[in-house]
C-alpha cells in the first residue's frame, strides 16, 4: 500500500473533521489536521505528500504560508482552499506555486478527492521512473559494466573515468561487437547528465533521404508526409547525450551539417528558420579508421578534429586473454538468472575451447555462444561439445595448398600478424617464437 501523508490546514474545526472523514474513506490516505499555518510549518518533519491549505487562517493568510512551504519544500503539492471564488487571487496563487485552487462549494469534496488522486498517480509514476532510473544506473555502474582485467582492456578504464568526469566529446573505435554501445552508456550514466536522455542513433541504418529529418526534426508540411511537427534526435537528447553510432558511414554532405550543428550548438528543423539552442553531449563510435577514410575523401578532416576529443579504442576479444572466461561466466550467470535456471559451470575442456577461438564477432559472438550452450546443456556442467563454435577456414584452406614447411610457417605468422594488428611481441608470445624470426620473415618478403 502506498500511503499518502495529507496535511489539512483549516481553522474551522467542523470543516477540518469533515474533510478528514471524507478523505479517510481511502485507507491509503493518512490525515493530519492543523488549525494554523504556523502549526503546519512546525510539523514539516513528518514529511507530508500533500497540503490542503485554507486561504484565510487566523495567524497568516494562505498566500504567505504557501510561499514559506514552497521555499522549504519546492516539490510539495499545495492545494489552496477558499470560501470565495476570486480569479485574480487564484492566478496569483498558481504563479506562486500552488498545485491547484479549490472553492468551497457543493462540489468541493469531490474536486478535492479527484485532485489528490491525481497527485497520488503522479507520485506513483515518479516513483516508478526513479526505480527504473536506479536500475539503469546500476546496470551501467562503472565498477561492474566492463568485465575484464587484461592489460588490453585495463588501459581504457582511466580514459572512461576521465570521459564521465568531463563534458568533452568522446570518440569510441573498435571492431564490430567489441562493446562500443556499452562504453557510451557507461559514460552517460556515470556523468552529470545521467538523469537526462541518452539518445542513440545508428547512422548506418538510416537512409540518406531521411537522416536530416531524423536528426534535426521537421515542421508540419515541410515535405510530403510531414503531417505533424517532429523534434529530431538532437532535440530529444536535450540536456543529455546523443550517441552517433557508426558515424564513419555518414555521407560527406551530411557531415557538413553535423559540423555546423556542433560548432553552433544549434539545430534548425526542416521547414523552419528558427534555430533551437542545444545543450547536448556528443559521443561517437565507428568500426572504421577515420584517418583512412579522410585519405579516401570519404570523411571530412575538419569534422574529424571536431569529434576527436577523448579517443577510446576498444581491443578485440582475441587480444584480451582470460577475459573471455570472465565474460563467459558472467553471461552464463545472467542468462540463468533471467530465465530462472540453475546456474551452470564451464568444465576445463569448455574453457580451453573458448580460449582457442579468435572471435571475429567479438563480445557479441561470445555471448551468443555461451547462451546457446546453456540451452543445450541438460545438466549443470557445460562441456566443450555444448559450445557451437564456427572456426574460421584459414587452416583448412591453407593445408589444402601444397607448400614447403617454411612457406606454411610464413603463412601462419602472417595470419597472426593480421589478427593482432601487426603487434610483433604479441604474435611472438602466441606462437612461442622469437621476435627475430618474425622480423626475418618480414624482411625476406620485402626482398622478394
ZAKOL-188876 format. One line per field, with one value per residue (C-alpha): residue in one letter; x, y, z; residue number from 1. Coordinates in Angstrom, 1 decimal. Layout:
BEGIN
finu = c(a, ...);
px = c(X, ...);
py = c(Y, ...);
pz = c(Z, ...);
lummi = c(NUM, ...);
//
This chain:
BEGIN
finu = c(x, x, x, x, x, x, x, x, x, x, x, x, x, x, x, x, x, x, x, x, x, x, x, x, x, x, x, x, x, x, x, x, x, x, x, x, x, x, x, x, x, x, x, x, x, x, x, x, x, x, x, x, x, x, x, x, x, x, x, x, x, x, x, x, x, x, x, x, x, x, x, x, x, x, x, x, x, x, x, x, x, x, x, x, x, x, x, x, x, x, x, x, x, x, x, x, x, x, x, x, x, x, x, x, x, x, x, x, x, x, x, x, x, x, x, x, x, x, x, x, x, x, x, x, x, x, x, x, x, x, x, x, x, x, x, x, x, x, x, x, x, x, x, x, x, x, x, x, x, x, x, x, x, x, x, x, x, x, x, x, x, x, x, x, x, x, x, x, x, x, x, x, x, x, x, x, x, x, x, x, x, x, x, x, x, x, x, x, x, x, x, x, x, x, x, x, x, x, x, x, x, x, x, x, x, x, x, x, x, x, x, x, x, x, x, x, x, x, x, x, x, x, x, x, x, x, x, x, x, x, x, x, x, x, x, x, x, x, x, x, x, x, x, x, x, x, x, x, x, x, x, x, x, x, x, x, x, x, x, x, x, x, x, x, x, x, x, x, x, x, x, x, x, x, x, x, x, x, x, x, x, x, x, x, x, x, x, x, x, x, x, x, x, x, x, x, x, x, x, x, x, x, x, x, x, x, x, x, x, x, x, x, x, x, x, x, x, x, x, x, x, x, x, x, x, x, x, x, x, x, x, x, x, x, x, x, x, x, x, x, x, x, x, x, x, x, x, x, x, x, x, x, x, x, x, x, x, x, x, x, x, x, x, x, x, x, x, x, x, x, x, x, x, x, x, x, x, x, x, x, x, x, x, x, x, x, x, x, x, x, x, x, x, x, x, x, x, x, x, x, x, x, x, x, x, x, x, x, x, x, x, x, x, x, x, x, x, x, x, x, x, x, x, x, x, x, x, x, x, x, x, x, x, x, x, x, x, x, x, x, x, x, x, x, x, x, x, x);
px = c(0.0, 1.3, 0.3, -0.2, 0.5, -2.0, -1.9, -5.3, -4.7, -8.1, -9.2, -12.8, -13.0, -16.2, -14.8, -11.4, -13.1, -15.5, -12.6, -10.6, -13.5, -14.2, -10.6, -10.1, -12.5, -9.4, -7.3, -4.2, -4.7, -3.0, -4.6, -3.1, -5.2, -3.6, -5.6, -2.9, -0.2, 2.5, 1.5, 1.7, 5.2, 6.3, 5.4, 7.1, 9.4, 6.5, 7.2, 3.7, 3.0, 0.1, -1.0, -4.6, -4.2, -7.1, -6.6, -8.0, -6.2, -6.1, -2.3, -1.3, -3.1, -2.6, -0.6, 2.2, 2.1, 2.2, 5.4, 7.0, 6.1, 7.4, 10.6, 11.2, 9.8, 9.7, 8.3, 5.5, 2.0, -0.1, -3.8, -5.3, -8.8, -11.0, -14.6, -14.6, -14.0, -11.6, -9.9, -7.1, -6.3, -6.3, -4.0, -1.5, -1.5, -0.8, 2.0, 3.4, 3.5, 0.1, -0.8, -4.5, -7.2, -10.5, -13.6, -15.8, -18.9, -21.3, -18.7, -15.8, -15.2, -15.4, -13.0, -10.5, -10.8, -10.0, -7.1, -5.5, -6.0, -4.2, -1.3, -1.2, -0.9, 1.8, 3.7, 3.5, 4.7, 7.6, 8.5, 8.4, 10.6, 13.0, 13.2, 13.8, 16.5, 18.2, 18.1, 19.6, 22.4, 23.1, 23.3, 25.9, 27.8, 31.4, 32.8, 30.8, 29.8, 33.0, 34.2, 37.9, 41.3, 43.6, 46.2, 44.4, 41.1, 42.6, 44.2, 40.8, 39.5, 41.3, 40.0, 36.4, 36.7, 38.1, 35.2, 32.4, 34.0, 34.1, 31.9, 34.3, 33.3, 34.2, 35.1, 35.0, 36.6, 36.8, 35.7, 32.0, 30.9, 33.6, 31.1, 31.1, 27.5, 28.1, 31.0, 28.9, 26.1, 28.6, 29.9, 26.5, 25.0, 28.0, 28.1, 26.3, 23.8, 22.6, 19.1, 18.6, 18.0, 20.5, 19.6, 21.3, 21.3, 22.7, 23.9, 24.4, 20.8, 19.1, 18.5, 20.2, 16.9, 15.6, 18.7, 18.3, 14.7, 15.7, 18.5, 17.1, 13.4, 10.8, 7.8, 4.3, 4.0, 7.8, 7.6, 5.2, 4.3, 5.2, 1.8, 3.0, 5.8, 8.5, 11.6, 14.8, 17.2, 19.4, 16.4, 15.3, 18.7, 18.4, 20.3, 21.6, 23.8, 23.5, 25.4, 26.1, 27.0, 28.8, 29.4, 32.0, 29.1, 27.6, 27.9, 30.0, 27.0, 25.5, 28.9, 28.9, 25.5, 26.7, 29.8, 27.7, 25.4, 28.4, 30.0, 26.9, 25.2, 22.0, 19.7, 17.1, 14.1, 13.3, 10.8, 11.8, 14.0, 14.1, 17.2, 16.8, 19.7, 21.2, 22.7, 23.8, 26.9, 28.2, 29.6, 30.5, 31.6, 32.8, 34.4, 36.3, 39.7, 38.6, 42.1, 42.0, 38.5, 39.9, 42.6, 40.0, 38.0, 35.1, 35.3, 35.9, 39.1, 37.5, 34.7, 37.3, 39.2, 35.9, 34.9, 38.2, 38.0, 38.9, 39.6, 38.8, 40.0, 38.4, 40.5, 39.1, 38.3, 41.1, 43.6, 42.0, 43.2, 41.4, 38.8, 37.0, 36.3, 35.4, 32.8, 31.6, 30.9, 29.1, 26.9, 26.0, 25.1, 23.0, 21.2, 20.4, 19.1, 16.9, 15.4, 15.1, 17.5, 20.0, 23.4, 25.8, 29.6, 32.2, 34.5, 38.1, 37.6, 34.9, 37.3, 40.1, 37.8, 36.6, 40.2, 41.2, 38.7, 39.6, 36.0, 35.6, 32.3, 34.0, 31.9, 28.6, 29.7, 30.9, 27.6, 25.6, 27.8, 27.6, 23.8, 23.2, 25.4, 23.2, 20.2, 21.9, 23.2, 20.9, 23.0, 24.9, 28.2, 28.9, 31.2, 33.2, 30.6, 27.9, 29.8, 28.7, 31.8, 32.3, 36.0, 37.5, 38.5, 42.0, 43.9, 41.7, 42.2, 46.0, 46.5, 44.7, 47.5, 50.8, 53.7, 57.0, 57.2, 58.9, 56.1, 53.5, 55.3, 55.3, 51.6, 50.8, 52.9, 51.2, 47.8, 48.6, 50.1, 46.9, 44.8, 46.8, 47.2, 50.9, 51.9, 55.1, 55.6, 52.0, 52.4, 55.8, 54.2, 51.2, 53.3, 56.1, 58.8, 61.4, 60.6, 63.7, 62.0, 59.1, 61.4, 63.4, 60.2, 59.1, 62.5, 62.6, 59.2, 60.2, 63.3, 61.2);
py = c(0.0, 3.5, 5.7, 9.4, 11.7, 14.6, 17.8, 19.6, 23.2, 24.6, 26.8, 25.7, 22.5, 21.2, 21.6, 20.0, 17.0, 16.6, 16.6, 14.2, 11.7, 12.0, 11.6, 8.8, 6.7, 5.8, 3.7, 4.8, 8.4, 9.4, 12.6, 15.2, 18.3, 21.7, 24.9, 27.5, 27.9, 28.0, 24.6, 23.2, 24.6, 23.4, 19.8, 19.5, 17.0, 14.5, 14.6, 15.4, 14.4, 16.9, 20.0, 21.3, 24.9, 27.2, 30.7, 32.5, 31.5, 33.2, 33.8, 34.4, 34.4, 31.3, 33.1, 33.8, 30.3, 28.9, 30.9, 29.6, 26.0, 26.2, 27.8, 24.9, 22.1, 23.2, 19.9, 19.7, 19.9, 22.5, 22.7, 26.2, 26.2, 29.3, 30.1, 32.8, 32.5, 35.2, 34.7, 37.2, 35.5, 32.1, 33.2, 34.7, 31.6, 29.4, 31.7, 31.3, 27.5, 26.3, 22.9, 23.8, 26.2, 24.9, 26.8, 25.6, 25.0, 22.0, 20.0, 20.9, 17.4, 15.6, 18.0, 17.7, 13.9, 13.9, 16.3, 14.2, 11.0, 12.8, 13.7, 10.0, 8.8, 11.3, 10.3, 6.6, 7.4, 9.5, 6.6, 4.1, 6.4, 6.8, 3.0, 2.4, 5.2, 3.5, 0.1, 1.6, 3.4, 0.1, -1.8, 0.7, 1.0, 1.7, -0.9, -3.8, -2.9, -3.6, -7.0, -8.0, -7.3, -8.0, -5.3, -4.6, -3.6, -2.1, 0.6, 2.1, 2.4, 5.7, 7.1, 6.2, 7.8, 11.0, 10.9, 10.8, 13.5, 15.9, 17.3, 16.6, 14.8, 11.1, 9.0, 5.2, 3.0, -0.8, -3.8, -4.7, -6.4, -5.0, -3.1, 0.5, 1.0, -0.3, 2.1, 5.0, 4.2, 3.7, 7.2, 8.8, 7.0, 7.9, 11.6, 14.7, 14.1, 10.7, 12.0, 13.3, 11.3, 9.0, 9.0, 6.5, 6.9, 4.3, 6.4, 3.3, 2.2, 5.5, 6.1, 9.2, 10.9, 10.5, 11.2, 15.0, 14.8, 12.1, 14.1, 17.7, 17.2, 19.0, 21.3, 20.3, 20.4, 20.7, 17.9, 15.2, 13.0, 15.6, 15.6, 16.9, 18.9, 16.5, 17.1, 15.4, 13.2, 16.2, 17.9, 14.6, 14.5, 18.0, 18.1, 14.6, 12.7, 11.8, 8.7, 8.8, 5.2, 4.2, 7.8, 6.7, 5.6, 9.1, 10.7, 13.9, 16.2, 15.3, 15.6, 19.3, 19.8, 17.9, 20.0, 23.2, 21.9, 21.0, 24.4, 26.5, 24.2, 24.9, 22.9, 24.1, 21.9, 21.3, 23.9, 26.4, 29.4, 29.4, 27.7, 25.7, 26.1, 22.8, 21.5, 18.1, 16.0, 14.1, 10.6, 9.0, 5.4, 3.7, 0.5, 2.3, 4.0, 7.6, 8.8, 6.2, 7.4, 11.0, 9.9, 8.3, 11.5, 9.8, 11.7, 15.4, 16.3, 19.3, 17.2, 14.5, 17.0, 18.5, 15.0, 13.7, 14.6, 11.7, 8.7, 5.3, 2.3, -0.9, -4.0, -7.1, -10.0, -12.1, -9.8, -10.0, -13.4, -14.8, -12.0, -14.4, -16.8, -14.0, -12.7, -16.2, -16.9, -13.5, -14.2, -17.7, -16.4, -13.6, -15.8, -18.4, -15.8, -14.1, -17.4, -18.9, -21.7, -23.4, -21.8, -23.8, -24.0, -24.5, -27.5, -27.3, -28.7, -26.0, -23.3, -24.5, -24.5, -20.9, -19.7, -21.3, -19.3, -15.9, -14.4, -12.4, -11.3, -10.3, -10.0, -10.3, -13.6, -14.9, -14.0, -15.9, -19.0, -19.4, -18.6, -21.3, -23.7, -23.1, -24.1, -27.2, -28.4, -30.8, -30.9, -28.3, -28.6, -27.1, -29.3, -28.5, -30.3, -27.8, -24.9, -24.3, -22.5, -21.9, -21.9, -19.8, -21.7, -20.3, -23.5, -25.8, -23.5, -23.3, -27.0, -27.7, -26.0, -27.8, -25.7, -26.1, -26.1, -22.8, -21.3, -22.8, -21.1, -17.8, -18.0, -18.8, -15.8, -13.5, -14.7, -14.0, -10.6, -9.6, -11.0, -9.0, -5.8, -6.3, -6.5, -8.5, -9.1, -10.4, -12.7, -14.0, -14.8, -16.5, -18.7, -19.2, -18.0, -15.2, -11.8, -12.1, -14.9, -12.6, -9.8, -12.1, -13.3, -9.7, -8.7, -11.7, -10.9, -7.3, -8.5, -10.7);
pz = c(0.0, -1.0, 1.9, 1.1, 4.0, 3.8, 5.9, 6.2, 7.4, 8.3, 11.2, 11.1, 13.2, 11.6, 8.0, 9.0, 10.6, 7.7, 5.2, 7.3, 7.5, 3.7, 2.6, 5.1, 3.1, 1.1, 3.6, 1.7, 3.0, 6.3, 7.5, 9.9, 10.9, 11.8, 12.6, 11.9, 9.3, 12.0, 13.3, 9.7, 9.1, 12.5, 11.6, 8.1, 9.7, 9.3, 5.5, 4.1, 0.5, 0.0, 1.9, 1.7, 2.8, 3.6, 2.3, 5.3, 8.5, 11.9, 12.1, 8.4, 5.1, 2.9, 0.3, 2.8, 4.2, 0.6, -0.1, 3.0, 2.2, -1.4, -0.1, 2.4, 0.1, -3.5, -4.8, -2.2, -3.9, -2.1, -2.8, -1.9, -0.5, -0.3, 0.5, -2.2, -5.9, -7.0, -10.4, -9.7, -6.4, -7.9, -10.7, -8.2, -6.1, -9.0, -10.0, -6.5, -7.0, -5.8, -7.3, -7.6, -6.3, -4.9, -3.9, -1.0, -3.0, -3.3, -5.4, -3.1, -1.6, -4.9, -6.6, -3.7, -3.9, -7.6, -7.3, -4.5, -6.6, -9.5, -7.1, -6.0, -9.6, -10.4, -7.3, -8.2, -11.7, -10.4, -8.1, -11.0, -13.1, -10.2, -9.7, -13.4, -13.4, -10.4, -12.2, -15.4, -13.4, -11.5, -14.9, -16.1, -12.8, -13.9, -11.5, -13.0, -16.5, -18.4, -17.4, -17.6, -16.1, -19.0, -19.9, -23.2, -21.5, -18.3, -20.5, -21.3, -17.7, -16.9, -20.2, -19.5, -16.0, -17.5, -20.0, -17.5, -15.3, -18.2, -21.0, -23.8, -27.0, -26.9, -29.9, -29.5, -32.0, -32.3, -34.3, -34.5, -31.3, -29.0, -26.8, -28.1, -27.1, -23.6, -23.1, -24.4, -22.0, -19.1, -19.7, -19.9, -16.8, -14.7, -15.8, -14.5, -17.4, -16.1, -15.3, -18.8, -22.0, -23.7, -27.4, -29.7, -33.5, -35.8, -38.7, -41.0, -40.5, -41.7, -45.4, -46.7, -47.7, -44.1, -42.0, -41.9, -40.7, -38.2, -36.7, -36.9, -37.0, -39.2, -39.2, -40.2, -44.0, -44.6, -47.1, -48.3, -45.4, -42.7, -41.1, -37.7, -36.2, -35.0, -32.9, -34.1, -32.2, -31.2, -29.6, -27.9, -26.3, -24.8, -21.6, -22.0, -24.5, -28.2, -29.3, -33.0, -33.8, -37.0, -37.9, -40.4, -42.7, -43.0, -46.4, -46.8, -47.4, -44.0, -42.4, -43.2, -41.5, -38.4, -38.2, -38.3, -35.5, -33.3, -33.9, -33.2, -30.7, -32.6, -34.8, -37.3, -38.1, -41.8, -42.9, -40.1, -39.9, -36.1, -34.6, -31.4, -28.9, -27.8, -24.6, -25.7, -25.0, -28.1, -28.1, -31.5, -32.4, -35.6, -36.6, -39.4, -39.3, -39.8, -40.9, -43.7, -44.6, -44.8, -47.2, -49.3, -49.4, -47.5, -44.2, -43.6, -41.8, -40.1, -38.6, -37.6, -35.4, -34.1, -32.9, -31.7, -28.0, -25.8, -28.1, -26.7, -28.7, -27.7, -28.1, -30.0, -27.8, -29.3, -27.5, -24.1, -22.9, -19.9, -20.1, -22.4, -19.5, -17.1, -19.5, -20.4, -16.7, -16.4, -19.4, -18.2, -14.8, -16.2, -18.7, -16.0, -13.6, -16.2, -17.3, -13.8, -14.5, -12.1, -12.7, -14.9, -14.9, -17.7, -17.3, -18.3, -21.8, -22.5, -21.1, -23.4, -26.4, -25.6, -25.3, -28.6, -30.7, -32.2, -32.1, -35.3, -33.8, -30.5, -27.3, -29.1, -30.6, -27.2, -25.6, -28.3, -27.9, -24.2, -24.0, -26.6, -24.6, -21.5, -23.5, -25.0, -21.6, -19.7, -16.5, -14.5, -16.4, -19.8, -21.8, -25.0, -27.1, -26.0, -27.4, -31.0, -32.4, -36.0, -36.6, -39.5, -42.5, -42.6, -41.6, -43.7, -46.7, -46.1, -45.6, -48.8, -50.7, -51.2, -49.9, -48.2, -44.4, -44.4, -46.5, -44.1, -41.2, -43.1, -43.8, -40.1, -39.0, -41.5, -40.3, -36.7, -37.5, -39.3, -36.3, -33.8, -35.7, -36.6, -32.9, -33.2, -29.5, -29.1, -32.0, -30.8, -27.4, -29.0, -31.3, -28.8, -31.2, -31.1, -32.4, -34.6, -36.5, -37.4, -38.4, -40.7, -42.4, -42.9, -44.3, -46.6, -48.0, -48.7, -50.7, -52.9);
lummi = c(1, 2, 3, 4, 5, 6, 7, 8, 9, 10, 11, 12, 13, 14, 15, 16, 17, 18, 19, 20, 21, 22, 23, 24, 25, 26, 27, 28, 29, 30, 31, 32, 33, 34, 35, 36, 37, 38, 39, 40, 41, 42, 43, 44, 45, 46, 47, 48, 49, 50, 51, 52, 53, 54, 55, 56, 57, 58, 59, 60, 61, 62, 63, 64, 65, 66, 67, 68, 69, 70, 71, 72, 73, 74, 75, 76, 77, 78, 79, 80, 81, 82, 83, 84, 85, 86, 87, 88, 89, 90, 91, 92, 93, 94, 95, 96, 97, 98, 99, 100, 101, 102, 103, 104, 105, 106, 107, 108, 109, 110, 111, 112, 113, 114, 115, 116, 117, 118, 119, 120, 121, 122, 123, 124, 125, 126, 127, 128, 129, 130, 131, 132, 133, 134, 135, 136, 137, 138, 139, 140, 141, 142, 143, 144, 145, 146, 147, 148, 149, 150, 151, 152, 153, 154, 155, 156, 157, 158, 159, 160, 161, 162, 163, 164, 165, 166, 167, 168, 169, 170, 171, 172, 173, 174, 175, 176, 177, 178, 179, 180, 181, 182, 183, 184, 185, 186, 187, 188, 189, 190, 191, 192, 193, 194, 195, 196, 197, 198, 199, 200, 201, 202, 203, 204, 205, 206, 207, 208, 209, 210, 211, 212, 213, 214, 215, 216, 217, 218, 219, 220, 221, 222, 223, 224, 225, 226, 227, 228, 229, 230, 231, 232, 233, 234, 235, 236, 237, 238, 239, 240, 241, 242, 243, 244, 245, 246, 247, 248, 249, 250, 251, 252, 253, 254, 255, 256, 257, 258, 259, 260, 261, 262, 263, 264, 265, 266, 267, 268, 269, 270, 271, 272, 273, 274, 275, 276, 277, 278, 279, 280, 281, 282, 283, 284, 285, 286, 287, 288, 289, 290, 291, 292, 293, 294, 295, 296, 297, 298, 299, 300, 301, 302, 303, 304, 305, 306, 307, 308, 309, 310, 311, 312, 313, 314, 315, 316, 317, 318, 319, 320, 321, 322, 323, 324, 325, 326, 327, 328, 329, 330, 331, 332, 333, 334, 335, 336, 337, 338, 339, 340, 341, 342, 343, 344, 345, 346, 347, 348, 349, 350, 351, 352, 353, 354, 355, 356, 357, 358, 359, 360, 361, 362, 363, 364, 365, 366, 367, 368, 369, 370, 371, 372, 373, 374, 375, 376, 377, 378, 379, 380, 381, 382, 383, 384, 385, 386, 387, 388, 389, 390, 391, 392, 393, 394, 395, 396, 397, 398, 399, 400, 401, 402, 403, 404, 405, 406, 407, 408, 409, 410, 411, 412, 413, 414, 415, 416, 417, 418, 419, 420, 421, 422, 423, 424, 425, 426, 427, 428, 429, 430, 431, 432, 433, 434, 435, 436, 437, 438, 439, 440, 441, 442, 443, 444, 445, 446, 447, 448);
//
